[in-house]
Amino acid sequence: MNKDHTETGRREMTGAEMVVQALRDNGVKHLFGYPGGAVLPIYDELFQQDDVRHILVRHEQGAGHAAEGYARSTGKAGVMLVTSGPGATNAVTPLQDALMDSIPIVCITGQVPTALIGSDAFQECDTVGITRPCTKHNWLVKDVNELAGVLHEAFVVATTGRPGPVVVDVPKDVQFARGIYTPPQTAPRVSYHPKLDGDMEAIKAAVELMAQAKRPVIYSGGGVVNSGAEASHLLRELVDLTGFPITSTLMGLGAYPASGKNWLGMLGMHGSYEANMAMHDCDVMLCIGARFDDRITGRIDAFSPNSRKIHIDIDPSSINKNVHVDVPIIGDVGRVLEDMVRLWRATAKADKKALYPWWEQIARWRARDSFAYSPNSDVIMPQFAIQRLYEATRNRDTFITTEVGQHQMWAAQFYGFEKPNRWMTSGGLGTMGYGLPAALGVQVAHPDALVIDIAGDASVQMTIQEMSSAVQHNAPIKIFILNNQYMGMVRQWQQLLHGNRLSHSYTEAMPDFVKLAEAYGCHGIRCDKPDQLDDAIAEMISVKKPVLFDCRVAALANCFPMIPSGKAHNEMLLPDEATDEAVANAIDAKGRELV
């Protein structure tokens, strides 16, 4: 290997050396991967250096979700390395997950030698073909002299504009071949130049519309978090200046603090009553870095029918895709917000008194206390478990990941986020098994922080083998399992749609999570009594190694409030109305198709 790391000029090296050098030059400190025949030359190079730390996972899906957790919590690209064939196909789920949630991932895959491509060779698949629909862009590199440029390009494409995953497929003969390495600064730049600055006329029109609003609402999404810390700061400034109420999608939590006085809580299918009602009845909607997803809008033709809509998004394809908007602004959220704040200060006179009737209406909706649940002194209610976890961890340097299902919604409802980049969850794809490897990725990026995966007993078993990775790499992640012995969300939908016929949603062979923890070399805790919960959580936090916490919760608790599928925002089913009959009749025949 060429030992001269200080030299920045072009120099000769093998393809495998180029991969490692390109990682170095793009500031990569951690790499999540799993070796195999088609990437052994790269692994040999990794062995001979100390700049890039490799985290060995137990399954390629785990590598992808760990890279996502890493990326989401740092704002940098997450990097993964997998072999050809099954290595690449196992990466498809995290790639699609990252695509839908706009997470920057650089995935390097090995490939069979170029001479064997198309011959159905051992561990061959058409990686570029398979990953084309689930990446932002992908490349098959057949010439070693193009490898360095493609790798630099991959980092640019993954992290600029609307972030997303990319794949670089490197055949084995290219890894052995020698060629000229070009550093990033001299590598030919990409033709991809996303528009960052919003059109000033459109921003002016938006500010004018906002200034006239009587019933405004700000609808913020994951795009604010992706844009960086400054965007979240500017969002808070805009809310203070305007006095507007603000809600957020699942992906956008933390960009505006949960303790902020203008906060309405999350919106959408399991969002707060006040957020959904405000969205339905508003006259001006300012959508910032969100994409009008179906879990947010409910029935499209009944979505906020009387409002004028402003949509800020860096991705032109998201504008007018699902919902028609009146003022589209294409650009980076941070830059547009900067212009918007400046313009508002210069031209708009915020008449906060004019918003009094609107805030009075919101107060009446808030008073419904839509997240209320019946307390219980015998059994741990899942909502209570999250509340106690929040109280025990809110003043620490805490990062939360989740799996997918009821526990995910309860976490979003009851855990308050004050900062961006602290909440990692699978929003768009809804991937069970996301949270545990994502927590590993977050812990690798923030070794001294408290990282907790709020999990479900079914979801956690999808990628539980990554506990072994956490032990190996001394990552003291805490897996807080809300164990209700069911696939809770599946059971809830079976109750809603299928006459409570619980087809295969009860997990009859549940493992003993405490023994499982011990088998992996972790710490296991079990708790089933509300009065013992605080002490058990304190034990979980104090243990300096990975923990599996089996929190036994009420088996049949449902996640409310909810907008039944096929219904409008103002037709929410609230917890105090959710009788067995109401639940059974909540969704009509048309709504069933939309679940």
Beta strands, then each sheet from edge to edge (+ up, - down):
strand 1: 11-14
strand 2: 30-33
strand 3: 53-56
strand 4: 78-82
strand 5: 105-111
strand 6: 137-140
strand 7: 165-171
strand 8: 178-181
strand 9: 216-220
strand 10: 246-248
strand 11: 263-266
strand 12: 284-288
strand 13: 308-313
strand 14: 327-330
strand 15: 398-402
strand 16: 423-424
strand 17: 450-456
strand 18: 478-483
strand 19: 523-527
strand 20: 547-552
sheet 1: 1+ 8-
sheet 2: 3+ 2+ 4+ 5+ 7+ 6+
sheet 3: 11+ 10+ 9+ 12+ 13+ 14+
sheet 4: 16+ 15+ 17+ 18+ 20+ 19+
end
